[in-house]
Every structure is written in structure tokens, then in C-alpha cells.
């Protein structure tokens, strides 16, 4: 990442828990000025745009991450920090397999254009792109990592 800024991926502002770095003031957007910029990649979901039964809570949270991404990008630009997000559709990982019904996961995978869930590395590749200089002009964008039909 240009300027020596750290590229982080994860939850809002790159920290799944909100993280002590933002609360302490020892990091976050404002510190980008001293380091010459930086990149934040948030983790949203296509459910922030789309509806799915029994997922109102999750969809609302991910729509909030999308709005946070856009608003933070406007504010962070003054510090040379870019803020973007990925919005995966169905991405298979071990935790999802543990907490979700197998029949539901098969049904959701069947809705994908390729008939399968994304692998975590397929989502990670888009995050790496967003954290790299190849996306140096992008900020405030939410990039879908999806093969959903319709």
C-alpha cells in the first residue's frame, strides 16, 4: 500500500470488534495524515442491498456497514485514506457450516449462477485488490463478490 499505510481487512474499519485502536485514538482514520494515507476495507454483504427471509437483522447491519463505508470515505479522503467494502453473497467457511442448516446452505448455493458458494479466497482476492494501489482511485465503493442470479 502506498505511503506505508497499513492495509487491514475485516469488520467495520478493518477490526471485527470495533477494536481498541479506534477507541484509544492511536490509529483509525486521523492517523493516516502522519503516515501518508492508508486503506480500510470493510466487510458488508449483498444482503445490505437484497432481501432474504428471516435475515432482517443481518441485512440492516450490513446496510449500515455500507453507509458507514460511504460516509467514512468522504471524511477520510482529507487524510489520504481510502475506505471501501466488499459485499459477498454466499461465501462458505467453517463457522457458517457450523451455525447454518445444511439444507439451507444447499438451497442458497443453488441460487448462485455457478451453483456453489464462493470460497473465502475468492472474497479475499477482491479485498486484496481494494487494499492495493491497483484501486488507488476508488473510495466509498461497495464491491459485490457475487454470482447471484437476478
C-alpha positions as CSV (number, residue, x, y, z in Angstrom):
1,X,0.0,0.0,0.0
2,X,1.4,3.4,-1.0
3,X,2.7,5.7,1.7
4,X,3.5,2.9,4.2
5,X,-0.1,2.8,5.4
6,X,-1.4,-0.4,6.7
7,X,-4.0,-2.4,4.8
8,X,-6.4,-4.1,7.0
9,X,-9.4,-6.3,6.3
10,X,-12.2,-7.4,8.5
11,X,-15.2,-5.7,10.1
12,X,-16.0,-2.0,10.1
13,X,-12.8,-0.1,9.9
14,X,-10.9,-3.3,9.5
15,X,-11.5,-4.6,13.0
16,X,-14.1,-7.2,13.7
17,X,-14.7,-5.9,17.3
18,X,-14.5,-2.1,16.6
19,X,-11.1,-2.5,18.2
20,X,-9.2,-0.7,20.8
21,X,-7.2,1.1,18.2
22,X,-10.1,3.3,17.2
23,X,-11.2,3.9,20.8
24,X,-7.7,4.9,22.0
25,X,-7.2,7.3,19.2
26,X,-3.9,5.5,18.5
27,X,-5.0,4.6,15.0
28,X,-8.0,5.0,12.8
29,X,-8.6,7.5,10.1
30,X,-7.0,10.5,11.6
31,X,-3.6,8.8,11.9
32,X,-3.4,8.4,8.0
33,X,-2.2,12.0,7.6
34,X,1.0,11.3,9.5
35,X,1.6,8.1,7.6
36,X,0.8,9.5,4.2
37,X,-2.5,7.7,3.7
38,X,-3.9,4.3,4.1
39,X,-6.7,1.9,3.2
40,X,-9.6,0.5,5.1
41,X,-11.6,-2.5,3.6
42,X,-14.9,-3.2,5.4
43,X,-16.9,-6.4,5.2
44,X,-20.5,-6.0,4.1
45,X,-22.9,-8.4,2.4
46,X,-25.1,-8.4,-0.7
47,X,-27.9,-8.7,1.9
48,X,-27.4,-5.0,2.5
49,X,-29.0,-4.5,-0.9
50,X,-31.2,-7.6,-1.2
51,X,-33.9,-9.1,0.9
52,X,-33.9,-12.6,2.4
53,X,-36.4,-14.2,4.8
54,X,-35.5,-14.2,8.5
55,X,-32.4,-12.0,7.8
56,X,-33.7,-8.5,8.6
57,X,-31.3,-8.1,11.4
58,X,-28.3,-9.1,9.3
59,X,-29.4,-7.1,6.3
60,X,-29.8,-4.0,8.4
61,X,-26.4,-4.4,10.0
62,X,-24.7,-4.9,6.6
63,X,-26.6,-1.9,5.0
64,X,-25.2,0.1,8.0
65,X,-21.7,-1.1,7.1
66,X,-22.3,0.1,3.5
67,X,-23.4,3.5,4.7
68,X,-20.5,3.7,7.1
69,X,-18.1,2.9,4.3
70,X,-19.5,5.7,2.0
71,X,-19.6,8.3,4.8
72,X,-16.2,7.4,6.2
73,X,-14.7,7.6,2.7
74,X,-15.8,11.2,2.3
75,X,-14.3,12.1,5.7
76,X,-11.1,10.0,5.3
77,X,-10.2,11.4,1.9
78,X,-8.9,14.6,3.6
79,X,-6.3,12.3,5.3
80,X,-5.4,10.4,2.2
81,X,-7.2,7.3,3.5
82,X,-9.4,5.3,1.1
83,X,-12.4,3.4,2.5
84,X,-14.1,0.6,0.5
85,X,-16.0,-2.6,1.3
86,X,-16.7,-6.0,-0.2
87,X,-20.2,-7.4,-0.3
88,X,-20.0,-11.2,-0.7
89,X,-23.1,-13.2,-1.5
90,X,-22.7,-16.7,-0.1
91,X,-19.1,-17.4,1.0
92,X,-18.5,-20.8,2.6
93,X,-16.3,-21.0,5.6
94,X,-16.1,-23.4,8.6
95,X,-18.1,-21.2,11.0
96,X,-21.0,-20.8,8.6
97,X,-21.1,-24.6,8.2
98,X,-21.4,-25.0,12.0
99,X,-24.2,-22.5,12.6
100,X,-26.3,-23.0,9.5
101,X,-28.6,-25.7,8.4
102,X,-27.1,-27.8,5.6
103,X,-30.3,-27.9,3.6
104,X,-30.5,-24.1,3.7
105,X,-26.8,-23.7,2.5
106,X,-27.5,-26.1,-0.4
107,X,-30.6,-24.0,-1.3
108,X,-28.7,-20.8,-1.2
109,X,-25.8,-22.2,-3.2
110,X,-28.3,-23.4,-5.9
111,X,-29.3,-19.7,-6.3
112,X,-25.8,-18.8,-7.3
113,X,-25.1,-18.6,-11.0
114,X,-22.3,-21.2,-10.7
115,X,-24.4,-23.4,-8.3
116,X,-21.9,-23.0,-5.5
117,X,-20.9,-20.7,-2.7
118,X,-17.8,-18.6,-3.1
119,X,-14.6,-19.8,-1.4
120,X,-13.1,-17.5,1.1
121,X,-10.0,-16.9,-1.1
122,X,-12.3,-15.6,-3.8
123,X,-13.6,-12.9,-1.5
124,X,-10.1,-12.3,-0.1
125,X,-8.7,-11.6,-3.6
126,X,-11.2,-8.7,-4.0
127,X,-10.2,-7.4,-0.6
128,X,-6.5,-7.5,-1.6
129,X,-7.4,-5.6,-4.8
130,X,-9.2,-2.9,-2.8
131,X,-6.2,-2.6,-0.4
132,X,-3.7,-2.4,-3.2
133,X,-2.6,0.5,-5.4
134,X,-4.5,-1.0,-8.3
135,X,-7.6,0.6,-6.8
136,X,-5.9,3.8,-5.8
137,X,-8.7,6.0,-7.2
138,X,-11.5,4.1,-5.6
139,X,-13.1,5.2,-2.3
140,X,-16.6,4.9,-0.9
141,X,-17.3,1.9,-3.1
142,X,-19.0,-1.4,-2.1
143,X,-17.9,-4.1,-4.5
144,X,-20.1,-7.2,-4.8
145,X,-18.4,-10.6,-4.8
146,X,-21.4,-12.4,-6.1
147,X,-22.7,-14.7,-8.7
148,X,-26.3,-14.5,-7.6
149,X,-29.0,-14.7,-10.3
150,X,-31.3,-11.8,-10.5
